[in-house]
Amino acid sequence: MSSLLLIFAVIAFLIAVNGLYVAAEFSAVSARRPRLAQLADAGNSSARIILDTISDPHKLDVYIAACQVGITLSSLLLGFYAQNQIIGWAAPFFDLFPAGVRTVVQPAVSVSILLGLTILQVILGELIPKNIGIQFPERLVLWTAAPMRWSLAFFRPLIWLFNGSGRLILRLFGVRAVAEHAHVHSPEEIVLLVEESSAGGVLDREERRLLVNTLQLRKQTVRKVMVPRSQMLAAEVDMPVEDLFRLLAGSVYSRLPLYEDSVDKIVGLVHLKDLLQLRYWQRHPAAAAGQPQEVRQVMHPALFVPDSIPIEEVIAQMQATHQNIAIVVDEYGGTAGLVTFEDLMEEIIGDFQDEFDPENPVLRLIGKNQLVARGDVQLEDLSHLLGIHFVAPEVDTIGGLVTKALGKIPTVGEKVEVHGVRIRVEKMDGHRVAEVHLQLTPEQFVQLKEMTHE
């Protein structure tokens, strides 16, 4: 009986060793570096060593290799020891069977033992340690730090032999060996990770939206968010100060682009406070000795950006030049529009209204399956909200889509159908579609309700 207990004790020990290496492997690749850095700064020497290991792709590769060698050796020892010892212990029982029956029973028992050991090892030595390592990575990676230090020292010759052999074989096939755990996630992969974290309840909807919007800035060009040329507020650089002041004071902006001859030749920007100061000096000549007297003397250089660059690059340029407005230029060098820092921030946090913004919502539901949209709503945003894909080369807005579909300047009341959506022109602003009415399908209406209530 004692010999059987010893056999089971050794089996349990080998399964535990297997589980230790599995937990060490999964906790190492799942551990959060910021959390380990906090522990290291607090004086935890194990955290400092582990952080150094997982931050270096080569060291992490060696660490994982040590885990895999440990898993392989413990599995081999478990199978070899358990089968031989249990079969040896059970040999007297086999002698009770006739020779013909024994030849059937003994192999059947051997297979049953292997099957049972495999089930035990998979459940106790693989699945459970893996799940614990993933759920509590920092705790497990620190708990296994000491055994892994000994394992790394003991297995180093084997790791060197196996890794070297693997690289040699890969080289024979013309494949360059790389550190298998040095993978860097692309923005697209990070978006998928964010979506998975949100679905799993780790991130709430607002956190998910902010992260996804930030990661997608590199894919969106400034053309998508700019105020188009036709809606720009700009003025002649030689316009009288009083006229410039009234023009800017009556708008929602504090800065005004100035041009010579045409809007395609922007020469600078003037701030409202500069106009106030200039007007004071012009009205009080005695106090204005040596002070600027013309708008050209107080205007500031403008930041120019091409309409094809990503939003994230525009943000970087604005930060570098301390500008809040950029003039957007098309491929021919003409002025395509302008973009403010607020416009760019709204791509991350969503639209927000201040006290100067007009009360004109971008989208509003006026009944079941009835949607009214501003003409400048982006097709990309509308496609996302309705679950359809508006395809219109060289067109960015719903107003532009209607104009392109009609093949002429629309008039109020004209209708067009695109992708099963019936669109009617509600308002015009000169030659520009200012507002449209969309007749949605029930499926699109449900999709819109779900998306707008995220």
Number of C-alpha atoms within 10 A of each C-alpha: 7 7 11 13 10 11 17 15 12 15 21 17 14 24 24 18 19 27 26 24 28 26 28 30 28 23 26 27 16 17 23 14 17 10 13 23 17 13 17 17 12 11 11 14 13 18 24 18 15 23 22 16 17 22 12 13 17 16 16 23 19 20 23 25 21 25 23 18 19 22 22 14 13 21 20 13 14 23 17 12 16 20 19 13 15 17 18 12 14 14 12 10 12 17 10 10 13 9 11 8 11 15 12 10 14 17 12 12 16 15 13 13 17 17 12 12 19 16 13 15 23 16 15 17 25 21 15 15 25 22 15 16 26 19 15 15 23 21 15 22 25 22 15 18 17 11 13 23 13 11 17 20 10 12 18 17 11 14 19 13 11 14 16 12 12 12 15 15 13 13 12 9 9 9 11 10 13 12 13 11 16 14 9 8 10 10 15 12 11 15 19 13 13 19 19 14 14 17 13 10 10 13 16 13 15 12 13 19 19 14 18 19 17 18 17 17 18 14 12 15 18 27 22 21 22 21 20 16 18 10 11 17 19 19 21 16 23 13 13 12 18 12 11 22 20 12 15 20 14 10 13 13 14 12 22 23 25 26 18 14 10 13 20 16 13 22 17 19 25 23 17 18 12 17 23 14 15 23 18 14 17 17 11 11 11 8 11 14 10 6 14 14 18 17 21 15 12 18 20 18 13 19 19 16 20 21 23 15 16 18 24 19 15 25 19 11 16 18 12 9 10 10 16 16 21 24 23 26 20 15 10 8 11 16 23 22 24 26 22 19 15 12 19 19 15 13 18 17 14 12 12 10 10 8 7 9 10 9 9 10 11 13 16 13 15 10 8 12 16 14 18 21 22 21 25 21 21 18 21 16 14 18 13 14 18 20 16 15 13 19 14 14 8 9 16 20 22 26 26 21 23 25 20 16 15 14 9 10 14 21 17 14 13 13 18 16 14 12 9 11 15 14 22 21 24 20 18 18 9 9 12 18 25 19 22 26 24 20 18 19 16 11 12 17 20 16 16 20 14 12 13 8 7 9
